[in-house]
């Protein structure tokens, strides 16, 4: 299973939120590159970057920071937040993202996302399936759509989607354990490479989502708060 630290960027800084609430932001590093260099020094190979400014604005914003990280580390980066248009997607790839996550746009413009899958391939596009009470959340998690989580993932899987990041918004940043039962349910119904996100607080949590069949796990606040040490993750990478 891939170990994927999260880097959330807001105002050019490395921050974490709780349950997507911008009023809860806590700055962990003024320099995102410094934070990810520490990841790389501890054997981390993958990085999940979220452009929180982009998510709010509905357009890619922090691509210069993405470019800096991509050119100064060997980390394999997936990037999301504010990807709404062909232009946004091109900027993300040109700035060094190996994969790009389609979240809100996958709800509002499914034809566009399926076209991206066709043009770029299913190793390049990730479905962002973030949910509140099993309904897909959109626009920086500020709104809840009518899309049922599992039906949403099924539809894109049928369209050729290979990877899905699934976040239970109520667990994100709360350090109260992952939505393991939900991940098991998804994987029992859909053939997809599922990446767990939200609530990871310990090595035990990581083991749980691995046992459930997840292909990867995104870890955010637990690293920044010292609940999980980078040296503990080294052997898992």
ChimeraX commands (.cxc) that place a marker at each C-alpha (Angstrom):
marker #1 position 0.00,0.00,0.00 radius 0.5
marker #1 position 1.30,3.44,-0.90 radius 0.5
marker #1 position 1.96,5.89,1.95 radius 0.5
marker #1 position 1.02,9.39,0.80 radius 0.5
marker #1 position 1.52,12.41,3.08 radius 0.5
marker #1 position -0.80,15.34,2.47 radius 0.5
marker #1 position 0.32,18.91,1.85 radius 0.5
marker #1 position -2.50,21.44,2.02 radius 0.5
marker #1 position -1.54,24.89,0.75 radius 0.5
marker #1 position -3.35,28.05,1.80 radius 0.5
marker #1 position -1.88,31.51,1.34 radius 0.5
marker #1 position 1.39,29.90,0.27 radius 0.5
marker #1 position 1.78,28.05,3.57 radius 0.5
marker #1 position 1.47,24.44,4.72 radius 0.5
marker #1 position -1.74,24.22,6.76 radius 0.5
marker #1 position -4.28,21.69,8.00 radius 0.5
marker #1 position -8.01,22.13,8.48 radius 0.5
marker #1 position -10.52,20.12,10.48 radius 0.5
marker #1 position -13.45,18.73,8.47 radius 0.5
marker #1 position -12.69,21.19,5.68 radius 0.5
marker #1 position -13.57,24.20,7.85 radius 0.5
marker #1 position -11.32,27.10,6.83 radius 0.5
marker #1 position -11.82,28.79,10.22 radius 0.5
marker #1 position -9.92,25.90,11.83 radius 0.5
marker #1 position -6.75,26.37,9.79 radius 0.5
marker #1 position -3.45,25.81,11.57 radius 0.5
marker #1 position -0.15,26.71,9.94 radius 0.5
marker #1 position 2.50,23.99,10.28 radius 0.5
marker #1 position 5.19,25.42,8.05 radius 0.5
marker #1 position 5.61,28.76,6.33 radius 0.5
marker #1 position 7.55,27.00,3.57 radius 0.5
marker #1 position 5.81,23.97,1.98 radius 0.5
marker #1 position 9.07,22.90,0.29 radius 0.5
marker #1 position 10.77,22.60,3.68 radius 0.5
marker #1 position 7.98,20.31,4.89 radius 0.5
marker #1 position 8.13,18.00,1.90 radius 0.5
marker #1 position 11.93,17.85,1.92 radius 0.5
marker #1 position 11.60,16.27,5.36 radius 0.5
marker #1 position 9.18,13.72,3.89 radius 0.5
marker #1 position 11.63,12.84,1.15 radius 0.5
marker #1 position 14.54,12.60,3.60 radius 0.5
marker #1 position 12.55,9.94,5.46 radius 0.5
marker #1 position 11.99,7.71,2.45 radius 0.5
marker #1 position 8.58,9.02,1.38 radius 0.5
marker #1 position 8.00,8.64,-2.37 radius 0.5
marker #1 position 4.51,10.07,-2.88 radius 0.5
marker #1 position 2.80,13.36,-2.05 radius 0.5
marker #1 position -0.82,14.51,-2.12 radius 0.5
marker #1 position -1.02,18.28,-2.69 radius 0.5
marker #1 position -4.25,20.20,-2.17 radius 0.5
marker #1 position -4.56,23.77,-3.42 radius 0.5
marker #1 position -7.02,25.14,-0.85 radius 0.5
marker #1 position -6.91,28.61,-2.40 radius 0.5
marker #1 position -7.77,27.00,-5.72 radius 0.5
marker #1 position -10.63,25.05,-4.19 radius 0.5
marker #1 position -12.13,28.31,-2.89 radius 0.5
marker #1 position -11.59,30.23,-6.12 radius 0.5
marker #1 position -12.56,27.44,-8.52 radius 0.5
marker #1 position -9.30,27.66,-10.45 radius 0.5
marker #1 position -5.74,26.43,-9.96 radius 0.5
marker #1 position -3.82,28.94,-7.84 radius 0.5
marker #1 position -0.74,27.54,-6.10 radius 0.5
marker #1 position 0.90,26.03,-9.18 radius 0.5
marker #1 position 4.19,27.87,-8.56 radius 0.5
marker #1 position 4.58,26.01,-5.27 radius 0.5
marker #1 position 3.74,22.76,-7.07 radius 0.5
marker #1 position 6.44,23.56,-9.62 radius 0.5
marker #1 position 8.99,24.29,-6.89 radius 0.5
marker #1 position 8.29,20.99,-5.14 radius 0.5
marker #1 position 8.33,19.01,-8.39 radius 0.5
marker #1 position 11.66,20.48,-9.53 radius 0.5
marker #1 position 13.44,20.24,-6.16 radius 0.5
marker #1 position 12.32,16.78,-5.03 radius 0.5
marker #1 position 11.80,13.36,-6.60 radius 0.5
marker #1 position 8.37,12.95,-5.02 radius 0.5
marker #1 position 5.56,11.64,-7.22 radius 0.5
marker #1 position 2.83,14.23,-6.80 radius 0.5
marker #1 position -0.91,14.04,-7.18 radius 0.5
marker #1 position -2.51,17.47,-7.19 radius 0.5
marker #1 position -6.05,18.67,-6.57 radius 0.5
marker #1 position -8.02,21.76,-5.64 radius 0.5
marker #1 position -9.56,24.15,-8.13 radius 0.5
marker #1 position -9.15,21.94,-11.20 radius 0.5
marker #1 position -12.18,22.94,-13.26 radius 0.5
marker #1 position -11.00,23.47,-16.83 radius 0.5
marker #1 position -8.68,22.12,-19.52 radius 0.5
marker #1 position -6.45,25.12,-18.79 radius 0.5
marker #1 position -6.22,24.24,-15.08 radius 0.5
marker #1 position -5.36,20.64,-15.94 radius 0.5
marker #1 position -2.63,21.65,-18.38 radius 0.5
marker #1 position -1.07,24.00,-15.82 radius 0.5
marker #1 position -1.05,21.27,-13.16 radius 0.5
marker #1 position 0.71,18.79,-15.43 radius 0.5
marker #1 position 3.10,21.43,-16.77 radius 0.5
marker #1 position 3.97,22.37,-13.18 radius 0.5
marker #1 position 5.00,18.82,-12.33 radius 0.5
marker #1 position 1.96,16.88,-11.15 radius 0.5
marker #1 position 2.07,13.20,-12.13 radius 0.5
marker #1 position -1.62,12.79,-11.36 radius 0.5
marker #1 position -4.47,15.29,-11.01 radius 0.5
marker #1 position -7.57,14.82,-8.90 radius 0.5
marker #1 position -10.95,15.73,-10.36 radius 0.5
marker #1 position -13.38,16.48,-7.55 radius 0.5
marker #1 position -16.13,19.06,-7.96 radius 0.5
marker #1 position -15.73,19.08,-11.74 radius 0.5
marker #1 position -16.52,15.35,-11.79 radius 0.5
marker #1 position -19.96,16.24,-10.40 radius 0.5
marker #1 position -20.66,19.35,-12.46 radius 0.5
marker #1 position -19.03,18.33,-15.77 radius 0.5
marker #1 position -18.76,14.53,-16.05 radius 0.5
marker #1 position -18.33,14.65,-19.84 radius 0.5
marker #1 position -15.26,16.83,-19.38 radius 0.5
marker #1 position -13.69,14.45,-16.89 radius 0.5
marker #1 position -14.39,11.42,-19.09 radius 0.5
marker #1 position -12.74,13.31,-21.94 radius 0.5
marker #1 position -9.68,13.90,-19.74 radius 0.5
marker #1 position -9.58,10.18,-19.02 radius 0.5
marker #1 position -9.61,9.48,-22.74 radius 0.5
marker #1 position -6.94,12.08,-23.55 radius 0.5
marker #1 position -4.54,11.60,-20.65 radius 0.5
marker #1 position -5.18,8.01,-19.56 radius 0.5
marker #1 position -6.45,6.56,-16.31 radius 0.5
marker #1 position -3.01,6.65,-14.69 radius 0.5
marker #1 position -3.13,10.45,-14.81 radius 0.5
marker #1 position -6.64,11.32,-13.59 radius 0.5
marker #1 position -7.90,10.49,-10.08 radius 0.5
marker #1 position -11.53,10.72,-9.02 radius 0.5
marker #1 position -12.00,12.79,-5.87 radius 0.5
marker #1 position -14.96,11.26,-4.04 radius 0.5
marker #1 position -15.34,13.28,-0.85 radius 0.5
marker #1 position -18.57,12.69,1.01 radius 0.5
marker #1 position -20.76,13.94,3.84 radius 0.5
marker #1 position -23.30,11.34,4.99 radius 0.5
marker #1 position -22.57,9.41,1.78 radius 0.5
marker #1 position -23.35,12.38,-0.47 radius 0.5
marker #1 position -20.56,13.89,-2.58 radius 0.5
marker #1 position -19.28,17.23,-1.26 radius 0.5
marker #1 position -18.24,19.93,-3.75 radius 0.5
marker #1 position -16.72,23.42,-3.95 radius 0.5
marker #1 position -14.12,23.02,-1.23 radius 0.5
marker #1 position -16.59,20.86,0.75 radius 0.5
marker #1 position -18.80,23.89,1.34 radius 0.5
marker #1 position -21.75,22.26,-0.45 radius 0.5
marker #1 position -23.28,18.79,-0.54 radius 0.5
marker #1 position -24.54,17.44,-3.86 radius 0.5
marker #1 position -27.31,14.88,-4.43 radius 0.5
marker #1 position -24.75,12.38,-5.76 radius 0.5
marker #1 position -24.65,9.08,-3.84 radius 0.5
marker #1 position -21.04,8.18,-3.05 radius 0.5
marker #1 position -20.99,4.59,-4.25 radius 0.5
marker #1 position -23.10,5.24,-7.34 radius 0.5
marker #1 position -20.76,8.10,-8.20 radius 0.5
marker #1 position -17.68,5.89,-7.95 radius 0.5
marker #1 position -19.38,3.06,-9.86 radius 0.5
marker #1 position -20.30,5.35,-12.73 radius 0.5
marker #1 position -16.74,6.59,-13.15 radius 0.5
marker #1 position -15.27,3.11,-12.72 radius 0.5
marker #1 position -17.50,1.98,-15.60 radius 0.5
marker #1 position -16.13,4.91,-17.60 radius 0.5
marker #1 position -12.55,3.74,-17.12 radius 0.5
marker #1 position -11.51,5.51,-13.91 radius 0.5
marker #1 position -8.73,3.56,-12.18 radius 0.5
marker #1 position -8.00,5.55,-8.99 radius 0.5
marker #1 position -10.34,7.12,-6.43 radius 0.5
marker #1 position -9.47,9.15,-3.36 radius 0.5
marker #1 position -12.32,8.78,-0.88 radius 0.5
marker #1 position -12.54,11.16,2.07 radius 0.5
marker #1 position -15.23,11.05,4.73 radius 0.5
marker #1 position -15.34,14.80,5.41 radius 0.5
marker #1 position -16.54,14.31,8.99 radius 0.5
marker #1 position -13.31,12.44,9.72 radius 0.5
marker #1 position -10.87,14.69,7.90 radius 0.5
marker #1 position -8.40,16.27,10.30 radius 0.5
marker #1 position -10.29,14.91,13.30 radius 0.5
marker #1 position -7.75,12.17,14.17 radius 0.5
marker #1 position -10.59,9.83,15.16 radius 0.5
marker #1 position -9.91,6.91,12.83 radius 0.5
marker #1 position -10.66,6.26,9.15 radius 0.5
marker #1 position -13.94,5.26,7.50 radius 0.5
marker #1 position -12.76,1.65,7.18 radius 0.5
marker #1 position -16.22,0.07,6.98 radius 0.5
marker #1 position -17.13,2.46,4.18 radius 0.5
marker #1 position -13.97,1.54,2.27 radius 0.5
marker #1 position -14.77,-2.16,2.63 radius 0.5
marker #1 position -18.27,-1.52,1.30 radius 0.5
marker #1 position -16.97,0.42,-1.70 radius 0.5
marker #1 position -14.43,-2.24,-2.57 radius 0.5
marker #1 position -17.05,-4.97,-2.28 radius 0.5
marker #1 position -19.15,-3.22,-4.92 radius 0.5
marker #1 position -16.66,-1.50,-7.23 radius 0.5
marker #1 position -13.41,-2.61,-8.84 radius 0.5
marker #1 position -11.24,0.45,-8.19 radius 0.5
marker #1 position -7.85,1.35,-6.74 radius 0.5
marker #1 position -9.08,3.10,-3.61 radius 0.5
marker #1 position -7.02,5.63,-1.68 radius 0.5
marker #1 position -8.14,6.17,1.91 radius 0.5
marker #1 position -8.16,9.72,3.24 radius 0.5
marker #1 position -9.32,11.27,6.48 radius 0.5
marker #1 position -9.09,10.37,10.16 radius 0.5
marker #1 position -5.78,8.49,10.09 radius 0.5
marker #1 position -4.22,8.88,13.54 radius 0.5
marker #1 position -1.97,5.85,14.12 radius 0.5
marker #1 position -0.09,2.97,12.55 radius 0.5
marker #1 position -3.04,0.80,13.58 radius 0.5
marker #1 position -5.34,2.92,11.38 radius 0.5
marker #1 position -2.96,2.46,8.46 radius 0.5
marker #1 position -3.01,-1.30,9.00 radius 0.5
marker #1 position -6.83,-1.27,9.06 radius 0.5
marker #1 position -7.23,0.44,5.69 radius 0.5
marker #1 position -4.55,-1.79,4.20 radius 0.5
marker #1 position -6.42,-4.86,5.45 radius 0.5
marker #1 position -9.62,-3.43,3.96 radius 0.5
marker #1 position -7.95,-3.48,0.53 radius 0.5
marker #1 position -7.06,0.19,-0.04 radius 0.5
marker #1 position -4.30,0.80,-2.60 radius 0.5
marker #1 position -3.01,3.88,-0.81 radius 0.5
marker #1 position -3.50,5.96,2.32 radius 0.5
marker #1 position -3.25,9.73,2.68 radius 0.5
marker #1 position -1.93,10.93,6.03 radius 0.5
marker #1 position -2.11,14.57,7.05 radius 0.5
marker #1 position -2.58,15.98,10.53 radius 0.5
marker #1 position -1.28,12.83,12.26 radius 0.5
marker #1 position 2.17,13.54,10.79 radius 0.5
marker #1 position 2.13,17.27,11.51 radius 0.5
marker #1 position 0.92,16.74,15.09 radius 0.5
marker #1 position 3.49,14.01,15.72 radius 0.5
marker #1 position 0.93,11.25,16.23 radius 0.5
marker #1 position 2.76,9.28,13.55 radius 0.5
marker #1 position 6.51,9.77,13.21 radius 0.5
marker #1 position 8.08,9.89,9.77 radius 0.5
marker #1 position 10.68,7.33,10.87 radius 0.5
marker #1 position 7.77,4.96,11.65 radius 0.5
marker #1 position 6.54,5.32,8.08 radius 0.5
marker #1 position 9.96,4.63,6.58 radius 0.5
marker #1 position 9.55,0.85,6.80 radius 0.5
marker #1 position 6.11,1.07,5.20 radius 0.5
marker #1 position 7.21,3.03,2.14 radius 0.5
marker link #1:1,2 radius 0.2
marker link #1:2,3 radius 0.2
marker link #1:3,4 radius 0.2
marker link #1:4,5 radius 0.2
marker link #1:5,6 radius 0.2
marker link #1:6,7 radius 0.2
marker link #1:7,8 radius 0.2
marker link #1:8,9 radius 0.2
marker link #1:9,10 radius 0.2
marker link #1:10,11 radius 0.2
marker link #1:11,12 radius 0.2
marker link #1:12,13 radius 0.2
marker link #1:13,14 radius 0.2
marker link #1:14,15 radius 0.2
marker link #1:15,16 radius 0.2
marker link #1:16,17 radius 0.2
marker link #1:17,18 radius 0.2
marker link #1:18,19 radius 0.2
marker link #1:19,20 radius 0.2
marker link #1:20,21 radius 0.2
marker link #1:21,22 radius 0.2
marker link #1:22,23 radius 0.2
marker link #1:23,24 radius 0.2
marker link #1:24,25 radius 0.2
marker link #1:25,26 radius 0.2
marker link #1:26,27 radius 0.2
marker link #1:27,28 radius 0.2
marker link #1:28,29 radius 0.2
marker link #1:29,30 radius 0.2
marker link #1:30,31 radius 0.2
marker link #1:31,32 radius 0.2
marker link #1:32,33 radius 0.2
marker link #1:33,34 radius 0.2
marker link #1:34,35 radius 0.2
marker link #1:35,36 radius 0.2
marker link #1:36,37 radius 0.2
marker link #1:37,38 radius 0.2
marker link #1:38,39 radius 0.2
marker link #1:39,40 radius 0.2
marker link #1:40,41 radius 0.2
marker link #1:41,42 radius 0.2
marker link #1:42,43 radius 0.2
marker link #1:43,44 radius 0.2
marker link #1:44,45 radius 0.2
marker link #1:45,46 radius 0.2
marker link #1:46,47 radius 0.2
marker link #1:47,48 radius 0.2
marker link #1:48,49 radius 0.2
marker link #1:49,50 radius 0.2
marker link #1:50,51 radius 0.2
marker link #1:51,52 radius 0.2
marker link #1:52,53 radius 0.2
marker link #1:53,54 radius 0.2
marker link #1:54,55 radius 0.2
marker link #1:55,56 radius 0.2
marker link #1:56,57 radius 0.2
marker link #1:57,58 radius 0.2
marker link #1:58,59 radius 0.2
marker link #1:59,60 radius 0.2
marker link #1:60,61 radius 0.2
marker link #1:61,62 radius 0.2
marker link #1:62,63 radius 0.2
marker link #1:63,64 radius 0.2
marker link #1:64,65 radius 0.2
marker link #1:65,66 radius 0.2
marker link #1:66,67 radius 0.2
marker link #1:67,68 radius 0.2
marker link #1:68,69 radius 0.2
marker link #1:69,70 radius 0.2
marker link #1:70,71 radius 0.2
marker link #1:71,72 radius 0.2
marker link #1:72,73 radius 0.2
marker link #1:73,74 radius 0.2
marker link #1:74,75 radius 0.2
marker link #1:75,76 radius 0.2
marker link #1:76,77 radius 0.2
marker link #1:77,78 radius 0.2
marker link #1:78,79 radius 0.2
marker link #1:79,80 radius 0.2
marker link #1:80,81 radius 0.2
marker link #1:81,82 radius 0.2
marker link #1:82,83 radius 0.2
marker link #1:83,84 radius 0.2
marker link #1:84,85 radius 0.2
marker link #1:85,86 radius 0.2
marker link #1:86,87 radius 0.2
marker link #1:87,88 radius 0.2
marker link #1:88,89 radius 0.2
marker link #1:89,90 radius 0.2
marker link #1:90,91 radius 0.2
marker link #1:91,92 radius 0.2
marker link #1:92,93 radius 0.2
marker link #1:93,94 radius 0.2
marker link #1:94,95 radius 0.2
marker link #1:95,96 radius 0.2
marker link #1:96,97 radius 0.2
marker link #1:97,98 radius 0.2
marker link #1:98,99 radius 0.2
marker link #1:99,100 radius 0.2
marker link #1:100,101 radius 0.2
marker link #1:101,102 radius 0.2
marker link #1:102,103 radius 0.2
marker link #1:103,104 radius 0.2
marker link #1:104,105 radius 0.2
marker link #1:105,106 radius 0.2
marker link #1:106,107 radius 0.2
marker link #1:107,108 radius 0.2
marker link #1:108,109 radius 0.2
marker link #1:109,110 radius 0.2
marker link #1:110,111 radius 0.2
marker link #1:111,112 radius 0.2
marker link #1:112,113 radius 0.2
marker link #1:113,114 radius 0.2
marker link #1:114,115 radius 0.2
marker link #1:115,116 radius 0.2
marker link #1:116,117 radius 0.2
marker link #1:117,118 radius 0.2
marker link #1:118,119 radius 0.2
marker link #1:119,120 radius 0.2
marker link #1:120,121 radius 0.2
marker link #1:121,122 radius 0.2
marker link #1:122,123 radius 0.2
marker link #1:123,124 radius 0.2
marker link #1:124,125 radius 0.2
marker link #1:125,126 radius 0.2
marker link #1:126,127 radius 0.2
marker link #1:127,128 radius 0.2
marker link #1:128,129 radius 0.2
marker link #1:129,130 radius 0.2
marker link #1:130,131 radius 0.2
marker link #1:131,132 radius 0.2
marker link #1:132,133 radius 0.2
marker link #1:133,134 radius 0.2
marker link #1:134,135 radius 0.2
marker link #1:135,136 radius 0.2
marker link #1:136,137 radius 0.2
marker link #1:137,138 radius 0.2
marker link #1:138,139 radius 0.2
marker link #1:139,140 radius 0.2
marker link #1:140,141 radius 0.2
marker link #1:141,142 radius 0.2
marker link #1:142,143 radius 0.2
marker link #1:143,144 radius 0.2
marker link #1:144,145 radius 0.2
marker link #1:145,146 radius 0.2
marker link #1:146,147 radius 0.2
marker link #1:147,148 radius 0.2
marker link #1:148,149 radius 0.2
marker link #1:149,150 radius 0.2
marker link #1:150,151 radius 0.2
marker link #1:151,152 radius 0.2
marker link #1:152,153 radius 0.2
marker link #1:153,154 radius 0.2
marker link #1:154,155 radius 0.2
marker link #1:155,156 radius 0.2
marker link #1:156,157 radius 0.2
marker link #1:157,158 radius 0.2
marker link #1:158,159 radius 0.2
marker link #1:159,160 radius 0.2
marker link #1:160,161 radius 0.2
marker link #1:161,162 radius 0.2
marker link #1:162,163 radius 0.2
marker link #1:163,164 radius 0.2
marker link #1:164,165 radius 0.2
marker link #1:165,166 radius 0.2
marker link #1:166,167 radius 0.2
marker link #1:167,168 radius 0.2
marker link #1:168,169 radius 0.2
marker link #1:169,170 radius 0.2
marker link #1:170,171 radius 0.2
marker link #1:171,172 radius 0.2
marker link #1:172,173 radius 0.2
marker link #1:173,174 radius 0.2
marker link #1:174,175 radius 0.2
marker link #1:175,176 radius 0.2
marker link #1:176,177 radius 0.2
marker link #1:177,178 radius 0.2
marker link #1:178,179 radius 0.2
marker link #1:179,180 radius 0.2
marker link #1:180,181 radius 0.2
marker link #1:181,182 radius 0.2
marker link #1:182,183 radius 0.2
marker link #1:183,184 radius 0.2
marker link #1:184,185 radius 0.2
marker link #1:185,186 radius 0.2
marker link #1:186,187 radius 0.2
marker link #1:187,188 radius 0.2
marker link #1:188,189 radius 0.2
marker link #1:189,190 radius 0.2
marker link #1:190,191 radius 0.2
marker link #1:191,192 radius 0.2
marker link #1:192,193 radius 0.2
marker link #1:193,194 radius 0.2
marker link #1:194,195 radius 0.2
marker link #1:195,196 radius 0.2
marker link #1:196,197 radius 0.2
marker link #1:197,198 radius 0.2
marker link #1:198,199 radius 0.2
marker link #1:199,200 radius 0.2
marker link #1:200,201 radius 0.2
marker link #1:201,202 radius 0.2
marker link #1:202,203 radius 0.2
marker link #1:203,204 radius 0.2
marker link #1:204,205 radius 0.2
marker link #1:205,206 radius 0.2
marker link #1:206,207 radius 0.2
marker link #1:207,208 radius 0.2
marker link #1:208,209 radius 0.2
marker link #1:209,210 radius 0.2
marker link #1:210,211 radius 0.2
marker link #1:211,212 radius 0.2
marker link #1:212,213 radius 0.2
marker link #1:213,214 radius 0.2
marker link #1:214,215 radius 0.2
marker link #1:215,216 radius 0.2
marker link #1:216,217 radius 0.2
marker link #1:217,218 radius 0.2
marker link #1:218,219 radius 0.2
marker link #1:219,220 radius 0.2
marker link #1:220,221 radius 0.2
marker link #1:221,222 radius 0.2
marker link #1:222,223 radius 0.2
marker link #1:223,224 radius 0.2
marker link #1:224,225 radius 0.2
marker link #1:225,226 radius 0.2
marker link #1:226,227 radius 0.2
marker link #1:227,228 radius 0.2
marker link #1:228,229 radius 0.2
marker link #1:229,230 radius 0.2
marker link #1:230,231 radius 0.2
marker link #1:231,232 radius 0.2
marker link #1:232,233 radius 0.2
marker link #1:233,234 radius 0.2
marker link #1:234,235 radius 0.2
marker link #1:235,236 radius 0.2
marker link #1:236,237 radius 0.2
view
